[in-house]
Amino acid sequence: MSMQNNTAEQEKRSIRLPMVEIFETVEGEGTRAGFPTVFVRLFGCNLRCVWCDTKYSYPPAEAEFTMTIEDIVAEVTQKYKAEHICMTGGEPLLYGSRSGALLQALCDIDRMKDVHVETNGAIDLAPFLRDIASPKARYIMDYKLPDSGENETMIHENFALLREQDEVKFVIASDRDFDAAVETLAKYPTKALAMFSPVWESMPPARLVEKMLASGLTGVKLNMQLHKIIWDPAKRGV
């Protein structure tokens, strides 16, 4: 590595990001559900969804601490053993190139098999897909439906960018949400796996399954949140 490249790499490693927590548990949803996973949760979000379960990750709360990318990588590699990483928030891609530098650094960890990013659908994924070439990087786009209160902020161009290894999640709170999800998938085709997640309080899982079967959605996967089954839904660090 040339001195210039080495300096650039050191500068990236010294980038600081506002953090909420780093912890290890099993992945709670999606195609990697059940795998031991290190969660790297960044602070800050550009949305305010009605049913958000991580309100502690955005203002008016404050970031609990900041960390350099070098320190984040060190904690992930030295403190935990999982081979999967979930980069989450808040909105982990909120910080643009700084978020991209962290994602690349996490992908560069040799033992990691998968680095998936939970992003909210209101962030343009084009720069990240362009700049992060690692096959380990995957995007789980959480498309916000009408009951979330943030449907108008969605960037629909992302659907065409997502790949077969990516996922698009629809959190469904009502019949209106279900119909909107079906309409969105029809209007914006994507290679990503589509997943429907129930808001248990207003869309019982059994009812969502009935609606999926009645609609003939053979390519859509039911997505249950394991951590809400295993632990108290409000419990952090799991």
N, C-alpha and C positions, 0 to 999 in steps of 0.2 A: 504494500500500500504506500502510495506517495505521501510526502509530508503534507501536501495540500489536502489530499483526501483524508488523511488521519486527523488533521485539524478540523475539517468539516464534520467528521464523525464525532469528535469530542464535543463540538458545539451542539450537535443534536442531542448527545447524551446528557448535556447540562441543561436542556430545556426543562422548565418547571411547569407542572400542571396542578390545578386545584383538585384535591382528592376528597373522597368520602370514606373509602375503606378498601382494603385488600383482604380477601379471605378465601378459604377453600371449603367446598361442599360438593354436592352432586348437582349437575345441571338439572334445572327443574322443568324445562320444556324444549320443544323442537326436536330435531332429528338426533341430537346428542343427549337427550334426556336420560338421566341416570348415571352418566359418566362422571367420575371425580373431576372437578373443574376448579381452577383458580379464577375468582372474580376480581377484576380490576375496575372499581367503580369510581368514575370521575364525577366531580361536582359540576352542577350547572345544567340547565335545560332551557330551550327556547320555546317550549310549549307548557300549557297548564291544563292537562287533561282532567276531566271531572273525576274519574275513578283512579287517578294515579296512586300507586302504592309505595312510591319512594319520594314523597314530598320533602324529606330531609335532604334530598340531593339538589335542591335549587332554592334561590332567594325567596323570601327574606332570611332564610337560614344562611349561615356563612360556611364556607369551606372549612372543614375541620383541620386541614393541614394541606401543605403543598409538598410535592416530591419531584425530584429530577427523574428523567427517564432512566438514567443509570441506577438510581436507587430503587425505582419500581422494578426493573429487571432483576436487580440483586435480590430483592425480597421474594419475588416470584420463584426464582431459581433456587435460592438457598433455604427458604422457609417451608416451601411446599413441594409435593411430589407429583401432582397431577400432570397429565400430558395434554390437557385441554385448557384453553383460556377463554373466558368470556369478558370482553371489553364492553363495559356498560356504563350507565349513568342513572339519573339525568340523561343527557345526550352526549355520548363519548366523542362524537365527531364535531362537536361545537367549536373546537379550537383550531379548525382548519389544518394547516400544515403541521402545527404542533401535535395535533391528534394523529396525523399521518405518520409523523416521526415515531410516536409511541407504538403505533400499530406495526410499523416495520420492525422496530426493535423487539417486540414480542414475537413476531414471526421468525426473527433471527435466532431465537432460543432453540438450540439443536433438538432438545428432547420433545418439544411441542409438536403434536400431530395436527392440531386444529386451533385456530384463533378466530373465534366468531365475535362479530361486532353487533350489538343490539342498538339499532338506529331508528329514529322515530318517523321517518318518511317526510320530514320537513327540511332535510339536509340533502343537498345535491351530491350524489354519490360519484359523479363522473370524475372529479379530481382524484379520488381515492382509488377507483378502479384503474385509472390511468397510471398512477404513481406507485402503487403497491402491487408488485408483480408476483409476490409469493403465493403459491397455490394453497398455502395454509389459511390465508385470509378469506373469510366468508362474511356475508352481510345478512343479518336478520332484520328486515325492514318491517316495522310495526306501523302499518297503515291505519290512520285514525279515522274512524267512522263517525257518523253524525252525533251519536250520543256522547262522544268524547268531548265535544265542544271545539275541536281543532281540525275538523274535516277540511275547511277552506285553506289550510296552510300546506296541504299535501302537494308534493312535487311529483306529478304523474309521469314525468319523463323517466323517473327511476325504474319503472316497471320494465321498460325495454332494455335497461342496462343490466339488470340482475341476471345471473347465470344459473345453470342447473344446480350448482353447489350452494346457492343462496336460498333464502327462505323469505316469504312475505307472510306476516301474521296479521290477522284481523281479530280484534277483541270485540266480541259481539254482546251487546247489552240488551238488545230488543229486536223485535221483528223488523223494525225499520233498519237497524244496523245490518241484519242478515240480508235483507233485500239490496241494500247499498253495496255490500261486499260482493254479492253475486253479480250485480250490475258492473261494478268496478273491474272485476276479473274479465268480464265479457268485453268491456270497452278497452282495457289496457292489457293485452296478452303479455305474458311473462314466462321465461324459462324456469323461474324460481318455483320451489314447492310452496303452494298456498296452504296455510293452516288457519283453522277457525278456533278461537279460544273463547269460552263462555265467561261472562261476568256472572258468577254463581248466584248473586243476590237477585238478579232480574232475568237471567237466561239460564235456567237449570240445565246441566249437561245433557240430561236425557232428552229434553225438549230440543236442544240444538242438534243432537244426533238425528232425531225424527225429521227435523227440517232439512238436514243435509241429505238424508236418504230420499225424502220425498222430492227433492229438487234434482236428484240424479247427479250429485256432485262427486263423481267417482275419482276425480283427481285432487280432491281436497282432503287434508288430514285433520282429524280432531286433535286439538292441542290442549292438553290438561297441564296445569301448573302443579308439579309434584310437591314443591315446598309448602304449598297451602294445604296439602293432604298430610304431609309428614309433621309439620310444625304449625304453631299458631301463625295465621296469616300476617300478623303484625311483627313477628320476630325478625330482627335484623341479623346479618352475618351468617345466614344459612342458605 
